[in-house]
């Protein structure tokens, strides 16, 4: 299991949610872990509402990076001809179990990265290629050439994900607190060079960033004090053994510990910092109807 897959699985198990993406928070929904599932469903509904209606017979959708298959199952339930793609074996197991319960509409699951997808077998096959917090993991140099193979002329690409703002790399407080995401301007440049055009560009950063405040408050006001209390207890009651364990653990994992300490417990992983360095977008791309 990769570290990325481990993080996704742990998040699912610890938070007891089916989705592995952020939630959308509006004024009528109080910010709390008890409302996280509802916020995530609002995110999913926003994506579903951005798709062409399934009544346009046989809309074929490829859910790229489909996580646990929660969105994929809802696509199928709404009448879409949907397939999933997931590179993580542990998540693929969950998707297969979910699909086994889905009897209304058959679906294929490709256990691979997008770069490994059999593009020649699905040339111009899909009406929509969908990315829900998965576009960030695919190099821009690879994404558009593959999408131009598998999305039919006149088809769509729907991306809901975060990107780096122009402030990324400025060395300011919190600059290294959030990883991932392509530079937004680099995305626009790659899009300009492709056969796709931008038909919708919705900035939903302020509706998504409360997830960061919820996590930050939990880390700083619950997990950090709990860790400090445990450290005091062990240092007082098992001083010699605890000192040896900390020394050995620190020697082996010092760099990773420092990195995670800065990332999660420096106070810089805040909602305001996220809004400075990340921009969360719902992007709809249309492929040219006639492609030379």
N, C-alpha and C positions, 0 to 999 in steps of 0.2 A: 504494500500500500504506500503510495506516495504521500509526502507531507501535505500536499494540497488536498488530496482525497481524505486524509486523516482529519484535517481541519473541517471539511464539509460534513463528514460523518459525525464528528464530535459535536458540531454545532447543532445538527439535527437531533442528536440524542439528548444533549443538555437542555435545549430549548423546547423539545417536544413539539416540533413543527414538521410539516410535510415538505414545505418549500425550503430552498437553500438561498433565496435572494432576500434583499431588503424589503421592507414594507413601505407603503405609501400612507402618510399621515396627513389628514386634513383636520380642520378645526373642530369637527364634531366627534373626533375619536381621541380620547385621552391617551397620553403616552404612557404605556405600561406593558410589561411582558405578557400580561393577561390578554391584551388586545393585539399582540403581535400577529397571530394567525389571521385576524380580520384585516390588519394592515397589509399583510402579504397577499391576501385574496383580492384586495383592492388593486394591488399592483398587477396581479394576474388578470383581473377584469379589464384594466386599462389596456393591456396588451391584446386581449381577445377583442375588445371593441375597436382596436386599430386595424384589425385584419379585414380583408374583404369578406362579406357575409357568406356563410357556408351554403346558403340557398343557391349561390352561383355554382351550380352542380360541379362536383368533383374538384374542389379547391385542394390542391396538394401542398402540404406544409412539411418542411423539414425542421424539426426542433433541434437546433445544434447546441450541444451541451445541455441535455435535457434533465440533468440532475437526478432526482428520484422518480421522475416521470409524472409529477403532479400536474404540471401544465399540459403535458402530452395527453394524459387521460381526459382532461377537460376539453381539449381540442377534439378528441375522438367522440366524446359525449355530445358535442355540439354539431357533429356531422362532418367535420373536416376529414379528409384523407391524409392522416398525419403519420410521419415516421419520426423516429428519434435517433440521435447520435450522442453517444457518451463514451469517453475514453477511460473512465475509471471502473475497474472490475467490480468493486464493492457496490458502487451505485448502480451499475448495470444489473446486478442481481435484484436490487429493489425495483428497478424499472420492469424487469421481466415478470416479477411477481405481480406488480400492479397491472401489467398488460394482460396477464392470465385471467384477471378478474373482469377485464373489459371485453364483453362479448358482442357489443353493437357493431364495432368496426375493427377490422384487422389492422395491424401496424407492424412495420419492420423496425428492428433496433439494430443500429450499426455500432458495434463496440470498437470505436476507433477515434482518432483525432480527425479534424476536418482535412488536414493535409493527407491523411491516409484514405480518405473517402474515395470510392470507385467512381470517379467523375465520368469516365467514358461510358459507363453503364447507365448513367442518369443524365445524359446530356439534354438540357432544356426540359427536364422532367417536372421540376417543382414550380408551382405558382408563387410560393412564398418561402424564403429562407428566414428563419426566426432565431434571434439570439437574445436570451434573457440572462444578462450578466455573464456571458460567455465570450463575447466578442473581444474582450480585453486580452484573452489568452492566445489569440491567433495573430501571428505577424501580419501587418498590413500588406507586406509584399506577397503573402500567400492568399489572403482572404478574397480579395477582389478577383484575381484570375480564376479561382475555383468557383466563386459565385457566378461568374460570367459563363461558366460551363453548365451549371446545374439549374439555374433560374431561367425560365423561358423568356424570350423577348416579350416585353409588356408586363412581366412579373415583378414581384416586390421583394425587398429585403427589409425586415423590421428588426431594429436594434434597440434594446433597452439596457443601458450600461453606463458606467461612469468613465470619464476621460480626464486627462490632466489639463489644467488651465495654464495660462501663460505664466503663472507664478511658480510653477513646478521647477525645482532646481535653484531657487533663489537663495537657498542657505538660511532662510529665516526659521524662527522657532516652529517646529512641527513639520518642516519640509520633508523629513524622512519618516514621518509617522504613518503615512498612508502610501502603500505601494500599489502597483498595478495601474492599468489603464494606458491607452495610447494618448499621445498629445492630440488635443482636439484639432489643432491646425494641421498636423500631419495627416489626420483622418480626412479633413476637407481636401487636402492636396491629393491624396490617393484617390478620393472619390472623383475629383475633377479629371483625373487621368483615366477613369474607368468608363464603362458604358452605362453607368447608373447616374441618375439625377436625384437631387434631394427634394422631396415633396412635402416633408414635415420635419421640423426640428423643434421639439418641445423641451424646454429646460425645466426639469422637475426636481432640481437640486434641493430647494427649500422644503419640498414635500418628502424627500428621502432622508435628508440629513438628520432629522430627529432620531433615526435609528442609532446614529453615532452618539448622540447625547444619552440615550437609554443605556448603551453599552458602557460609555465612559463613566456615567454615574455608578453603575454596578461595579466596575473595576476599581474606581478610586474610593468609593464610599462603602463598599462591602468586601470585595475580594482582597484589596490591599490591607485594610485594617485586620481582616481575618488572618492573613498571612503573617502580619507583624505580631499578632497575638500568639500564633503558633510558634513563631521563631523565638519569642521571649520564653515561652513555656519550655521548649526543648533546650534552649541555652541555659536555663536555670536548673532543670531537673536531669538533663542528660548532657552536661556541658562537654565532656571529653568526646563521647561518641558523635555528638552533633557537630563538633568542630572538625572531626576527621571526615565526616560525610560531606560537609560543606566544602572542605578543602579539596577532596577528591572530585566532587561534582563540579566545582568551580574550575579546576585545572582542565578538565576534559571539555566542558561546555562554556568556558568563560566568554568567548566571542558571541555565541548565540544568546547567552544570558544577558549580556550587556545590550545587545540589539533588541531583545524583547522587552527588557526593562525600559529602554528609551521609548520603544514603540507604544507600549501599553500603560506604563506607570510613570511617565514623565509629566503628565498633565497636558501634553500637547495633542493627544488624540481626542480632540474635542469637536463639537459641531462647527464652531467657527473656523477651526483649522481645516476641516474637511471642505467647507464651503469656499475657502481660499484656494486650495490646491486641486480640488476635484469639481467637475461639472457633470451632473447626471442628466442624460438626455434620452428622450424617446425619439428615435430617428426612423423615418420611413423613406426608403429609396425605391425609385421606379427604374426598371431597365428599359432602355430604348426599344421601341416596337420593331424597328428594322435595324439589325446589326450587320455591318459588313463583315 
